[in-house]
Structures are given as structure tokens and as C-alpha cells.
Amino acid sequence: TVPQVNLSIAGTHSQNTNTDEINMSLPNLNASVSRIFPFEPKVGSKKGILENINLQYNLTAENRIQTTDSEFFTSKMFDDAKVGARHTIPISTNFKIFKHLSSSLNTTYQETWAFSTIKKEYDPEYNEGEGGIVQDTINGFDSYRTYNFSASLGTTMYGMFNFGRGKKIEALRHVFRPSLSYNINPSFDQFYDSYVDPTANEEVVEYSRFEQSLYGAPGKVRSSSVSMSISNTIEAKVRDRDTTAVKPKKLIILNNLNFNTAYNIAGDSLNWNPLIFSGSIPIVKKLDFNFNGALDPYALDNNNVRIDEFNINNGGSLFRLTRANISINYVFSSKDFQGKEKDDFDTENFKNGGRPDDLFGDSTPINDRSKFEDDTPNSKSDYDWYNFSIPWDLRMAYTVTYSNSARQNEITSQSIMFSSNIEFSPKWKVGLSSGYDFKNKG
């Protein structure tokens, strides 16, 4: 099959009338080639490492201009413009091990182009002989290349507990998904230079000539880590209140109780990452109780700084709860009164404290034409401008955040939010959103 090629060109302009600052991006170029399987068989499904190898290609390029109102539309506005491009090629494959273990291998090659770099050095004659660091801008093409590698291994296990037909709870099912992954990001210190600063005890200062370019400098710190995660879901089969129902009703008791952490192999101290947990408990239909937080295994010193000693060895508990968030979300719409189950919003993003919409309004990308793809002369919407049943939705969320990373032991945020949309016609929608912050009383 011929891969799909997408190309978009856009421009942005923002201006602050108080400071006279103008930020422009013209043009913005985004191009991509859809996923390609170079070794897939002509007939049948893909099997094994080789046939599942796939790759993509993505290109982003930008000309970013930062100027002022007085220099706008003059040649000076281009003096400090930043131009750059980034090519990204992700390559991956997946395969089975012993029929029950799913494995994947991933690598990403990235090449970044810059059209101006910098050079720093100490000049004893600078600033009338007092000396100082001089930075020169070097115009011209330059580039750097980066790459990384990751591998993962996971499986899914099921546990069933049957209590017998006719009982209120007939069965419980536990879905358990453990996974293990390895990630490595090399150090790209070959793209760094240095100079000696005599004013700082002959200190050798390292810098990258790309650090002020459009996409910044490549990473200098090598990282190598092993990540572990566990996902749990508990469902129940309960007797339906409807006596005419043939099958029992499925009920989710615990939705995605997740635990994940990582061990930094390349680190010389504080190798373990905090244990992150999250989960969701359905209360009633479309009303979820969501929670997430972080547990730190390391202790704090007297200055509330993490030290390379486990908290349990320092007279404390196994973990320290450093942060937690609880949110209760409820959403309903006109479709709930029409007997339709499907929702027109992203429910997954709404879980675990997230929101499927922007509290202060929706934002549509400048190159998003998806809302106008059905503008054909014969489309049904052209004849249904008047809609007797006006669609609407209402979303409400209450959230509380607790912080204790440095023994502050406080509620850092507590708010209630709501948003509503009314669709008067297929092309016109009015939205209202607001909220109250109990912490800041506003």
C-alpha cells in the first residue's frame, strides 16, 4: 500500500499592546509519512520481529520571529529570527515470546537543523579591559543527530472467582497486567564545547553551540533505566434487577488501579523513582471517583532535601506520601434523555483528574480542517439547519490536591469547575465555563 503523506503550512501572530512585544511564526511547516511496514507479507497477517518492523517520518520546521511594534515590517525584525527544522524517524517492532508474553523494541532517530549557532569564550579585553565572557552568533547551517532505544515486556493475567448462579454477586474477575521496560538515552557531549573562566577560579564552563537555537541543545546526561508498572481492573457479575434478563449485569468495581516506578541504572544516587499510583472507582453511571499520587522511598534531611537513604532506615515508614489528588467528575447531556449510550467527548481523559475540554474554552489548531470535511453540497446537514432537539452537555468536576514533598503537609488546591455547551445548529455552538477556587477564594 502507498503510505499517506500529510502536509500543513500555517502562521501565527500574537501581540502584547502593553509591552509592544510581537511574536510571529511564519511559516510553520508540518509534514508526515504514515506508518510503513517494509517487510510485511503480501498475503496473510504479520508475524515475528522482521515482518512487524514499522517506521514513520515526521518533519517540523519553523521560522520564529520576536520583535517589537516599532520594528515590525522593517528589516530589523528578521535580525534575531530563529529558523530550524527537525526530522524524526521512529522505528519499532513487536512479537510474542512463549505465546503469552508481548514484547516490543523501539528506537527513534532524530536530526535537528539549525541555521545559527553561538560561540562563547573569555576575552580579557572585554568591557574596557575588565574582562568577561563574549558570545558571538555564527550564521550558517549546522546540525546534530540523536537517538534512543527502549524495549518492553508485558502480559495479561486473569483471575476468576465464582460464587454461583442466583447469588447477588455471581463472580468477580481480576485483570492483572504487569510490564517491564528498559530505556537508554546516550550522552551527546560531542556537541558541547568549553571555555575557562578565570574570574571563577579557572572553572571550566561547558556549553552547547545549539543551546539558543530553535529546538535547543541535545541532552548531555546519559540515562539508563528499568521501568516497572502494574495495572489492575476488578469487575463483578451481579444479578440484574430486571427478572426477565437472561445474562447477569457486568459492574466495574475498580477501574485501572495502576502502580509504576523506575530504577535509574546510570545514576550514582537516589536511583529509585517515586512510586506513582492512580485509579478510578465508578460510583454511579458517569460519576467517577478518581485518585492519584506519589510515594517516595527516600528520606529527607533537616533542610527537607532528599537524601540517598531509604525512609524506613531513617526511622520512618516504607514510603512518604509526597502528593495526592482526588477528583469527582460528573457529566451528562441531552443524549442521556434520548436513550443513547455513546458520548461525544473523551471519557478517558476525564478520568484521574483530567478534563476532556479546556476550562476556559476549546482551542482548535489553526490547520485543523476536520470540522469542515463534511461541507459537501449534498450533505444531510445542509438541509437540517433547524434542529428541534437542541444538543447540550454539562460537565462538573471537584478536585483536591495535597502536597507534602518538603513536609509542608497542606492542601495546595481545591476547586469546583463546570462547563456547558449548547449546539444551536451544526455550525454554531455556545460554551460557558467557570469555577471556584476554595484555596485562593476566587
C-alpha positions in Angstrom: 0.0 0.0 0.0 1.1 3.6 -0.7 1.7 5.4 2.6 -0.3 8.5 3.4 1.6 11.8 3.2 0.2 14.8 5.3 1.4 18.4 4.8 0.3 21.5 6.6 1.6 25.1 6.5 0.4 27.7 9.0 1.3 31.0 10.5 0.7 32.5 14.0 0.8 36.1 15.3 0.5 37.3 18.9 0.9 40.9 20.1 1.0 42.4 23.6 -0.3 46.0 23.4 1.2 46.8 26.9 4.8 45.8 26.1 4.6 46.3 22.3 6.1 42.8 22.0 5.2 40.8 18.9 5.7 37.1 18.4 5.3 35.5 15.0 5.8 32.1 13.5 5.7 32.3 9.7 5.6 29.7 8.3 5.0 26.7 10.4 5.6 23.5 8.4 4.5 20.1 9.5 4.8 17.0 7.3 4.5 13.3 8.0 4.5 9.9 6.3 2.2 7.3 7.8 3.4 4.1 9.2 5.2 1.8 6.8 5.8 -2.0 7.2 8.7 -2.6 4.7 8.8 -6.4 5.4 5.1 -7.2 5.7 3.9 -10.2 3.7 1.8 -9.7 0.6 -0.7 -12.3 1.9 -1.7 -13.1 5.5 -1.0 -11.4 8.8 2.4 -10.1 10.0 4.3 -12.5 12.3 7.6 -12.2 14.1 10.2 -9.5 14.6 11.1 -8.8 11.0 7.6 -8.7 9.5 6.3 -6.3 12.3 9.1 -3.8 11.8 7.5 -0.4 11.1 8.7 3.2 10.7 7.3 6.7 10.3 8.7 10.0 9.2 7.8 13.4 10.7 9.1 16.8 9.8 8.6 20.1 11.7 10.1 23.4 10.6 9.6 26.9 11.8 10.6 30.5 11.3 10.1 32.2 14.7 10.3 36.0 14.9 10.3 38.0 18.1 10.2 41.8 17.6 8.5 45.0 18.8 5.8 47.2 17.4 8.3 49.8 16.3 10.5 47.3 14.3 7.5 45.5 12.8 7.6 45.4 9.0 11.2 46.5 9.0 14.4 44.6 8.2 15.3 44.6 11.9 12.5 42.2 12.7 14.5 39.4 11.0 17.8 40.0 12.8 17.0 37.7 15.8 14.7 35.3 13.9 15.2 31.6 14.7 14.9 29.2 11.9 15.1 25.4 12.4 13.9 22.0 11.3 13.6 18.6 13.0 13.4 15.2 11.3 12.1 12.3 13.4 12.0 8.7 12.4 10.6 6.3 15.0 11.2 2.6 14.3 9.5 -0.2 16.2 8.5 -3.9 16.1 6.6 -6.3 18.3 6.5 -10.0 18.8 5.4 -12.8 21.1 7.6 -14.8 23.5 6.3 -18.2 24.7 2.8 -17.2 23.3 1.9 -15.3 26.4 4.5 -12.5 26.7 4.2 -9.5 24.4 7.5 -7.8 23.6 8.4 -4.6 21.7 11.6 -2.9 20.6 11.7 0.8 19.8 14.2 3.3 18.6 14.0 6.9 17.5 16.4 8.7 15.2 16.2 12.5 15.2 18.1 15.0 13.2 17.9 18.7 14.0 18.9 21.5 11.7 19.9 25.0 12.9 20.8 28.0 10.8 22.6 29.9 13.5 24.8 28.9 16.4 26.8 30.6 19.2 30.4 30.6 20.4 31.4 31.6 23.9 34.9 32.5 25.1 36.6 34.6 27.8 38.1 37.9 26.4 40.4 39.7 28.8 40.0 42.9 26.8 36.2 42.9 27.0 34.4 45.7 28.9 37.3 48.2 28.8 39.9 45.7 29.9 38.0 44.3 32.9 37.4 41.0 31.0 34.3 38.9 30.5 32.5 36.3 28.6 31.9 37.2 24.9 29.2 35.5 22.9 29.3 35.5 19.1 26.5 34.5 16.7 27.6 32.3 13.8 25.2 32.3 10.9 25.2 29.2 8.7 23.8 25.7 8.6 24.6 23.3 11.4 23.0 20.1 12.7 23.1 17.4 15.3 21.7 13.9 15.5 20.3 12.0 18.5 18.8 8.5 19.1 17.5 6.4 21.9 16.4 2.8 22.5 13.7 1.0 24.5 12.4 -2.5 25.0 9.3 -3.7 26.8 7.9 -7.0 28.0 4.3 -7.5 29.3 1.5 -9.9 29.7 -2.1 -10.1 30.9 -3.4 -12.5 33.6 -6.9 -13.2 34.6 -8.3 -14.3 37.9 -11.9 -15.5 38.2 -13.8 -16.1 41.5 -17.2 -17.8 41.0 -19.8 -17.6 43.8 -22.6 -19.5 42.0 -25.6 -18.5 39.8 -28.5 -17.0 41.6 -26.5 -15.1 44.1 -26.4 -11.3 44.3 -22.7 -11.3 43.2 -22.2 -14.3 40.9 -18.5 -13.8 40.0 -15.5 -11.5 40.4 -12.9 -11.1 37.7 -9.4 -9.6 38.3 -7.4 -8.5 35.3 -3.7 -8.1 36.1 -1.3 -6.5 33.6 2.4 -6.4 34.7 5.0 -4.9 32.4 8.8 -4.3 32.4 10.7 -1.9 30.1 14.2 -0.7 29.6 15.2 2.7 28.2 18.5 4.2 27.3 19.4 7.7 26.2 23.1 8.2 25.3 25.0 11.3 26.2 25.7 13.6 23.2 28.6 15.5 24.7 30.3 15.7 21.3 28.1 18.7 20.6 29.4 20.6 23.6 32.3 23.0 23.9 34.0 24.6 26.9 36.0 27.7 27.9 38.0 28.6 31.0 36.6 31.4 33.2 39.5 32.9 35.2 37.0 35.0 37.2 35.6 31.8 38.7 38.8 30.1 39.9 39.7 28.9 36.4 36.4 27.0 36.2 35.8 25.1 33.0 32.4 26.0 31.7 30.7 23.7 29.3 28.1 24.9 26.8 26.5 23.8 23.5 26.6 25.9 20.4 23.0 24.9 19.8 21.6 25.9 23.2 20.0 29.1 21.8 18.7 27.6 18.6 15.1 27.0 17.9 15.0 23.4 19.3 17.7 23.8 21.9 20.7 21.6 22.6 20.8 17.8 22.7 20.9 16.0 26.0 24.3 15.7 27.7 23.3 13.4 30.6 23.3 9.7 29.8 20.3 7.9 31.2 19.7 4.1 31.5 16.6 2.9 33.5 14.4 0.0 34.1 10.7 0.8 34.5 8.0 -1.4 36.1 4.3 -1.0 36.1 1.2 -2.9 37.2 -2.4 -2.4 36.1 -5.4 -3.9 37.9 -9.1 -3.9 37.0 -11.8 -5.7 39.1 -15.2 -6.4 37.6 -18.2 -8.1 39.0 -21.1 -10.1 37.6 -24.2 -9.2 39.6 -27.8 -10.3 39.4 -29.8 -7.9 37.3 -32.8 -6.3 38.9 -34.7 -7.0 35.8 -36.0 -10.5 36.4 -36.5 -11.0 32.7 -32.8 -10.5 31.9 -31.1 -13.7 30.8 -27.5 -12.7 31.5 -26.1 -11.1 34.7 -25.1 -7.5 34.7 -21.4 -6.5 34.5 -20.2 -3.9 37.0 -16.8 -2.3 37.2 -15.7 -2.1 40.9 -12.1 -0.8 40.4 -11.0 0.7 37.1 -7.3 0.8 36.3 -5.5 0.8 39.6 -2.0 1.5 38.3 1.4 1.4 40.0 4.6 2.4 38.3 8.2 3.2 39.2 11.7 3.1 37.7 15.3 2.4 38.7 18.0 4.6 37.2 20.9 2.3 36.4 23.2 5.2 35.3 22.6 7.3 38.5 25.1 7.4 41.3 22.4 8.1 44.0 18.7 8.3 44.5 18.3 5.6 41.9 14.6 4.7 42.6 11.9 7.0 41.2 8.8 7.6 43.4 6.1 5.0 43.2 3.2 6.6 41.2 -0.3 5.3 41.7 -3.6 6.2 40.1 -7.1 4.7 39.9 -10.8 5.2 39.4 -13.8 3.9 41.2 -17.2 4.2 39.4 -19.9 5.4 41.9 -22.9 5.6 39.6 -23.1 5.9 35.8 -20.9 8.8 34.6 -19.9 9.6 38.1 -16.3 8.6 38.9 -14.1 8.9 42.0 -10.6 9.4 40.7 -7.3 9.4 42.7 -3.6 9.6 42.0 -0.4 10.3 44.0 3.2 9.7 44.6 5.1 7.7 47.3 8.8 8.5 47.8 11.0 5.7 49.3 13.8 8.2 50.2 14.1 10.2 53.4 14.6 14.0 53.9 17.3 15.7 55.9 16.8 18.6 58.3 16.7 21.0 55.3 13.9 19.0 53.7 16.2 17.8 50.9 16.0 14.2 49.6 19.0 12.1 50.8 20.3 8.8 49.5 18.8 6.8 52.4 15.6 4.9 52.5 12.9 6.4 54.7 12.3 3.2 56.6 16.0 3.1 57.5 15.7 6.6 58.8 13.1 5.8 61.4 10.1 6.4 59.1 7.6 4.4 57.1 8.3 2.5 54.0 7.1 5.4 51.8 6.4 9.1 52.2 3.2 10.4 50.6 4.6 13.4 48.7 1.5 14.3 46.7 -2.1 13.2 46.1 -5.1 14.3 44.1 -8.7 13.4 44.4 -11.3 14.4 41.9 -15.0 13.6 41.4 -16.3 14.1 37.9 -19.9 14.0 36.6 -21.1 14.7 33.1 -24.5 14.3 31.4 -26.0 15.6 28.1 -29.2 15.7 26.1 -28.3 12.3 24.7 -28.9 10.8 28.2 -32.6 11.6 27.7 -32.7 10.0 24.2 -31.6 6.5 25.2 -28.2 6.8 23.5 -25.1 5.4 25.3 -22.4 6.9 23.1 -20.8 10.1 24.4 -19.3 12.8 22.2 -16.3 13.5 24.5 -13.2 11.8 25.6 -14.1 10.0 28.8 -10.6 8.5 29.2 -9.0 12.0 29.5 -11.7 12.9 32.0 -10.5 10.2 34.4 -7.8 10.6 37.0 -8.3 14.3 37.5 -8.1 15.2 33.8 -10.6 17.2 31.7 -11.8 16.4 28.2 -12.1 20.1 27.5 -10.4 23.4 28.2 -12.0 25.1 31.3 -11.7 28.5 29.6 -12.9 27.4 26.1 -11.9 25.0 23.4 -8.9 25.6 21.2 -8.8 24.3 17.6 -5.4 24.0 15.8 -5.0 26.5 13.0 -4.6 23.8 10.5 -7.4 21.6 11.7 -9.9 21.2 8.8 -11.7 18.2 10.3 -14.8 20.2 11.2 -15.3 21.3 7.6 -14.7 18.0 5.9 -18.4 17.3 5.5 -19.2 20.6 3.7 -20.5 18.9 0.5 -23.5 20.2 -1.4 -25.4 17.0 -0.9 -24.6 16.5 2.8 -27.5 16.0 5.1 -26.5 18.8 7.4 -27.3 21.4 4.7 -31.0 20.5 5.0 -31.1 20.2 8.8 -30.2 23.7 9.9 -33.2 23.9 12.2 -32.9 21.3 14.9 -36.0 20.9 17.2 -33.9 19.0 19.8 -31.0 21.2 20.7 -28.0 19.2 21.8 -26.4 20.3 25.1 -24.0 18.9 27.7 -23.0 19.8 31.3 -19.7 18.7 33.0 -18.8 19.2 36.6 -15.6 18.4 38.5 -14.5 18.8 42.1 -10.7 18.3 42.8 -8.5 18.5 45.8 -4.6 18.4 45.7 -2.4 17.5 48.7 1.3 18.3 48.8 3.9 17.0 51.2 7.2 16.9 49.2 9.0 19.1 51.8 7.0 18.4 54.9 4.6 21.2 54.1 1.6 18.9 54.7 -1.0 21.1 53.1 -3.9 21.3 50.7 -2.4 23.2 47.8 -5.5 23.4 45.6 -9.3 22.8 46.0 -11.7 23.8 43.3 -15.0 23.1 41.7 -15.4 23.6 37.9 -18.2 23.3 35.4 -18.6 23.7 31.7 -21.6 23.6 29.4 -22.1 23.7 25.6 -25.3 24.3 23.6 -25.3 23.5 19.9 -27.9 25.7 18.2 -27.0 24.4 14.8 -24.4 22.1 13.2 -22.1 25.1 12.7 -22.8 27.2 15.8 -22.1 26.2 19.4 -22.1 28.4 22.5 -20.0 27.4 25.5 -19.9 28.5 29.1 -17.3 27.6 31.7 -16.3 28.7 35.1 -15.2 27.5 38.5 -14.5 28.5 42.1 -11.1 28.1 43.8 -11.6 27.4 47.5 -7.8 27.7 48.2 -7.5 31.2 46.8 -11.1 32.2 47.4 -11.9 33.4 43.9 
